[in-house]
Amino acid sequence: MGGFVFLPLVLPLTAWPIARLAEQRLHPRTATRLLTGVAVVTAVCSTVCLGLLMVVGTAQLPGNPLPDGWSDPEVRAAVPYDGVAGRLAVPALLAVLLACGRTLRRHRRVRRRAHRALAGLPDTEVAVLSDEAPYAYALPGGRRDRVVVTTALLACLEPAERRALFAHERAHLAARHHRLLLAVRPAARANPFLRPLRTAVSYTAERWADEDAAHAVGSRRVVARAIGKAALVSAGSPVATLAGFAASGPVPRRVAALLGPPPAVRSRPSVFTSVGLAAWGAAVGAAVSAMSSANSAVTMVLILYAATPL
């Protein structure tokens, strides 16, 4: 395996250029899907890398339940600096698993609390809460996907802006943005180098919903005005892990994008542009990470199989 086993830990750095350029140059739908895919692939690969290193490190610990052959010199020789890398990988992998598990548990807890808050309300697509705090968010799951909005926020918006709000939240539900957002959050926990991608996906998912809402209501200016008003009166959705109309983040950039021309829809960016080069660089980095992880995993399995006494 050699030094290739360490590549998946650092290859997420190749996605940093596309994280910023995709926000500015790609259609939000394309950017969201591309960044989510790169984040998930590289996070899985880096976790596999830690797992392989942990096998070597754990096999050398006294009293471990692993076969004695797994600590043979032939096995350790497959990993450079096996003594240090193996021992560091054990707490690192445990930290990754705990962080990802905590993220998923928090998401489930928030979803359950949000559904409980709607108990007693009519089972309609739009749930209006009598609350002095102005906010709105898309709530998937349960018997049906629902748009949750408070009376305080509705009172701040004109009829056309309310239609923009509902179109925005319906776009989140229709495109299943909650799944994409849930995928990148554990990925960023698994590898801190992926945090810029998590931030970028949170933004591009909102921009995707903005563009769909503008198409639905037929006015980009109305959607921009609604977002601006909601951001001024709201501190964002209290359900932090769900997509919200006035979600915290670069609201001025969203408004400015809506006041400009609509983004061009391209299935893939041209390689002769900065965003195209960055996209291909991220794709190559993810592919190399996947091949490196697969090669290291297969090699390690063969070595351990050969070192295991029959």
C-alpha positions, 0 to 999 in steps of 0.5 A, a space after each residue: 500500500 505504501 503512502 497511498 493509504 494516507 491519500 484519502 485523508 488529504 485529497 478532500 483539499 482538492 475540492 476546496 476550489 470548487 466549493 467557492 466557484 460552484 456557489 458563484 458560477 454553477 446552477 445551484 442544482 448542479 452545484 448542490 449535487 456535485 458538492 454533495 457527491 464529492 463530499 460523501 465519496 471523499 468522507 467514506 474513503 477517508 473513514 476507510 483509510 482510518 479503519 485500515 490504519 486502526 487495524 494495524 494499530 489495534 493488532 499491536 496492542 497487548 490483549 487485543 482479540 485480533 489474530 496474532 498474525 495481524 501484528 506480524 512484521 509483514 502486516 506492519 510493513 504495508 503501512 509507513 510509520 505503522 507504529 505512530 499512524 496505527 495508534 493515532 488512527 484508533 482515537 481518530 476513528 472513534 472520534 469520527 464515529 462518535 461525531 457522525 452518530 451524534 449528528 444523526 441522533 441530533 437530526 432525528 431528535 430535531 425532526 421528532 420535536 418538530 413533528 410533536 410541535 404540530 400535534 393537534 393541527 389539521 393534517 394539511 400541507 401547510 401548518 400555521 403555528 400561532 407564534 410571535 417568532 417569525 420563521 418558516 421551514 420545510 418538514 419532511 416525513 410523517 404522514 406527509 411532507 409539510 411546510 411550517 410557518 408562523 403567523 408572525 412571519 405571514 403578517 410581515 409578508 404581502 400576498 405575493 411574498 407569501 406565495 414565494 415563501 410557500 413555493 420556496 419551501 415546497 421546492 425544498 421538499 420536492 427536491 429532497 434537500 434534507 437528504 443532501 444536507 443530512 449527507 454532507 453534515 456527517 461527511 464534514 464530521 468525518 473529515 474536517 477538510 470537508 467543512 467548506 463543502 458543507 457550508 457551500 451545500 447549505 448555501 446552494 440548496 437555498 439558492 436552488 429553492 430560491 430559483 425554483 420559487 422564482 420560476 413558480 411565482 414568475 418574479 425573481 424580484 418578489 422572491 428576493 423581497 420576501 427573503 429580505 423581509 424574512 431575514 430582517 424580522 427573523 433570526 432563522 429557523 429554530 429547527 437548525 438542521 432543516 432547510 428554512 426560508 430565512 436560514 442563517 447565512 449569506 442572505 444578501 448574496 441570495 438576494 443579489 443573485 435573485 436581482 440579477 439574471 437567472 443562472 444558466 442551466 448546464 449539465 456540466 461546466 466547460 473544462 476551459 473555465 475556472 469553474 470547469 477546471 475546479 470541478 474536474 479537479 474535485 472529481 479527479 480527487 474524489 476518484 483518486 481517493 476512491 481508487 486509493 481506498 479500494 486498493 489499500 482495502 483489498 491489499 490489506 485484506 489479502 495481507 491479513 488473510 495471508 497472515 492469519 493462521 488456518 
